[in-house]
Amino acid sequence: MNKDLILRERLAIQRTIMANQSTFLSFLRTSMYFAVAGVSLDQLLKLPGGHIFEYIFLVISAAVLVVGVVNYFIQKRRITESTKHIGDYKFEYEQGGTYKN
């Protein structure tokens, strides 16, 4: 069995995990921007009906956060499922419990 291949796959999984975490943090940051924009818009502009814009931005903020959390856990599950096979190769043409190289 090629140990370099296993190491490369494990490192690729780690990069994928970090990319998933980074993507979640991006969703979180975007959600916070919308929340801050909603609160600031009403406070700065004092528009008639400004509360409506505030609520719209807060709803968008909550929606982005929910999408980010759901996306994070879906991708985390997919990553976990893909790590089951690393280092435990079993080929269909395997005979007698030995690997054919």
N, C-alpha and C positions, 0 to 999 in steps of 0.2 A: 504494500500500500504506500502511496506517495505521501509522505508527511508534509512536504511543501504545499501540496494541494490542500490538505486539511488546514494548515496554518493560514493560507491565503483565503480560504472560505470563512474561517473564523474571524479574520480581520475584516473581511467584507461585511460580515454580519454586524460586527461592532460599528463599522462606518454607517451601516444602514440604521442601526439603533440610534446613533447620534444624529443622523439626518432627520429621523422621525421626531426626536426631541426638539431639534432646532425648528422644524416645521410647526410643532405645537407652540413653541415660544413665539413664533411669528404670528400665529393665530391669536395668541393671548395679547401680544403687543397691539395688533390691529384692533382687537376688541376694546382695549383700553383707550386707544386713540378715538374711537367712536364715542365712548362714554365721556371722555374729557371734552370732545367737540360738542356733544349734546348739552352738557352742563355749561360750558363756556359760551355757547351761542346765545342762550337765553340771558345769561348774565351781562354779556358785552353789548348786544344789539338792542335789547329791550323792544323787540318787535311785538306788535299786537298778534296774539296767538302764538307767541314764541314757545309756549309750553308744548304745543303740538310738535314743533321741530325737536324739542328736547326729548320728548317721548319716542319720536321716530328714531333718533340717533341711539337712544338707550335700547330700543328693541333690536336695532341692527347690531348693536354691541353684543347683546345677549345671544342673538342668532349666530354671530361669528364665533363666539365662545363655545356654544353648543356644537357647532360643526367641527371646530378644532378638537374638542374633547372626543367626540365620536370618531373622527378621523384618526386621532392618536391611538385609541384603543383597538380600532379595526386593524391598523397597520402593525401594532404591537402583537396582536394575535397572529397575523400572517407571518411576521418575523419569527415568532416562537415556533410556529408549525414548520417553517423551513429549516430550523436548526436541528430538527430531530435526525436528519439524515447525514449530518456532517460527521465524518470519522466512523460511520457505521455502514459502510457500503456493502450491499448485498445484491449481486447481479443475478438475473434470471438464469443465466447459463452456469451458475455456480454448482459444482458437484462435490459432494462429500464434505462440505464445510470449509473448503479451501478456496482461496481467490485465484483466479486465472489472470495473469498479467499479460 
